[in-house]
Amino acid sequence: MARHDLRQVPELFSEALQHFAALLRSEAELAKSELKENAARAGTGLTCFAIAALMALAGMHVLAAALVAWIASSGLSAGWAALIVGGGLMAVAMGLVLAGKSRLSSKALLPNRTIRSVKQDAASIREAANARY
C-alpha cells in the first residue's frame, strides 16, 4: 500500500478546485452558447406562427370572396376556384403552424450538448477518482 504525503493535500485540493472551477466555467459557456442557438430556433418558430397567421387571414379573405363569388355567379366555376385557392392557403398556414410548434417544443429547446457534456465530465471525474484511489 502506497503512503501519501500529507503535505501535498492542500496543494492537491487547490489543484482540484482550480480544475473544478475551470470545468464549471466551460460548462457555463457551453450552456450559454446552446441557449443562444435555442433562442434563435424559438425566434424561427415564432416567425412561422406570424406568417401562418397572416396566411390564415389571407385565406379567410379568399374564402369570403369565394363565398360571395359563388353566391353571385350563375355558374359554379369561379366560386369553386376561389374555394380551392383559399383551402390551399389554409393548408399552407396549417403546415407553418405545425412547423412552428415543432421548433418551440420543450424537447427541441433542451441544451442537449451541455447535458451530454456534463454527464461525460461526471463520468470522467468518477473514473479519475476511482483510478487514483
N, C-alpha and C positions, 0 to 999 in steps of 0.2 A: 504494500500500500504506500503510495507516494505521499510525502508530507508537504503541505502547502505552507509557505512562509506567510505568517500573519501580517507582516509589514507591507505586503503587497495588496492587502484587502482594500484600503482606501483608494489606492491607485486603480485597481480593477473596478471598484464601484464607480469611481469618477468616469472611467472609460465607458463602462456600461451605460451610465446616464447620458453621456455625450452621444453614444450610438443611438440610444432610445430617442433622444431629442431630435437628432437628425432624421431618424425614421419617421417620427411624428410630423416633422416639417414637410418631408417629401410626400407623405400620405395626404397631408392637408392641401398641398399644391396640386396633387393629382385629383383630389375631390373637387377642388375649386375649378380646375380645368374642365372636368367632366360635367359639373353642374352648369358651366357656361355653355357647353355644347348642348346640354339638355334644354337650357333656356332657349337656345336658337331653334331647337326642334319644336318646342312649345309655341314659339312665335310662328313657325311654319304652319302648325296645326290651327292656330287662331286665324291665320290668313286664309286657310282653306275654309274655315267656318264663315268668315266675312264674305268670301267670294261665293260660297254656297248660298248665303242669304241674299246677295244681290241677284244671283241667277234664279233663285226661287221667286224673288219679286218680279223679275222679268218674265218668268214662266207664268206667274199668276196674271200678269198683264196680257200675255199672249192668249192664255186660256179664256180670259174675259173677252178679248177681241174675237176669239174663235166662237164663243157663245153668241155674241152679237152678230157676227157674220153668218152663223148657222141659222139663227132665227130670221135675219133679214134677207137671206138669199132664198131664191126659189129652188136652187139646186143644192146638193149637199157637198160638192167637191171643195169649195173654198173654205167652208167651215171645218170639214174633216182635215184638210191640210193644216189649218191653224191648230187644231187639236193635236195633231201629230207633232208639230213643232213645239208646242207648249209641253206636251208629255216628254219629249226628248230633253228639253231644258230642265224639267223637273227631275228626270233620271240623272242628268249630269250633276245637278245640285245634290242629290242624294249620294252620289259617288263621292263628291267633295266632303260632305258631312262625315261619311264613313272614314275617309282618308284622314280628316282632321281628328276624328275620335281616336283612331289608332295611334296617332302621333302624340296624343295627350293622355294615353293610358298610364297608370301608375307604374306598370312594368316597363314601359318604354322609357320612363324618366328616371329609373333607378341608376345610380352611379355604379354600374356593373364592374368596370375595370378597377375602381377603388376597392370594392368589396373583395374581388378576386385577389388583388394585391395585398390587402390586409390579411386575408386568410393565408396567403403564401408567406408573408412575413411572420405571422404567428407560428406557422409550421416550422419555419427556419429557426426561430428563436427556441422553440421546443427541442428541435433536433440539436441545436448547438448546446443547449443546457444539458441535454441527456448525454451528449458526446463528451462534454467537459467533466462531468461527474459520473 
